């Protein structure tokens, strides 16, 4: 089952909480949060509600010795965990989902996030490059990039483990260019 694989991939994320105060396993918290967000949860309250409503199903692959954590617990844990370790576990899990599929087109697209700038703080808008598995309808990954550059300048994006063959040719085909910038 793909969700059981998620439990395995998050096993490597280090728990930063104090040992004597832990009521809920870190893996349980991370898996519930990912499942809830996939099911369109948009807040910590939504994540906790999802966990309570899916408790019987979640217990088929999670231990949950003290039930579902509160929304505050989800928030505190996500403030403490290493985001790169979380990303690595999540990326490995999504990569494992693609293992059974044949080779397909991976679209690379850059977007500027609307209303992400702040003139008062002289903060420019957020620019993101995404890799999209077209046939599966799955975002393989996203990265913030400096300025409003084109997709070719985000070649470092492929260091995340996304490896089309060869990545440079994919960029050139999408962007119609062979030189960065």
KAURFEN-V376881 format. One record per backbone hydrogen bond with DSSP energy under -0.5 kcal/mol. CO is the residue of the C=O (numbers start at 1). NH is the residue of the N-H. Records with the same first field share a line. If there is no record, write none. Layout:
# KAURFEN-V376881
CO=NH ; NH
This chain:
# KAURFEN-V376881
1=4 ; 5
2=6
3=7
4=8
5=9
6=10
8=11
9=12
10=13
14=16
18=21
19=22
21=23
25=29
26=30
27=31
28=32
29=33
30=34
31=35
32=36
33=37
34=38
35=39
36=41
37=40
43=47
44=48
45=49
46=50
47=51
48=52
49=53
50=54
52=55
54=58
55=59
57=60
58=61 ; 62
64=67
70=74
71=75
72=76
73=77
74=78
75=79
76=80
77=80 ; 81
81=83
82=86
83=87
84=88
85=89
86=90
87=91
88=92
89=93
90=94
91=95
92=96
93=97
94=98
95=99
96=99
98=101
105=107 ; 134
107=132
109=130
111=113 ; 128
113=116
118=123
119=122
122=124
123=118
126=113
127=145
128=111
129=143
130=109
131=140 ; 141
132=107 ; 134
133=137 ; 138
138=133 ; 140
141=131
143=129
145=127
147=149
150=153
151=154
152=155
154=157
155=158
156=159
157=160
158=161
161=163
164=166 ; 167
166=170
167=171
168=172
169=173
170=174
171=175
172=176
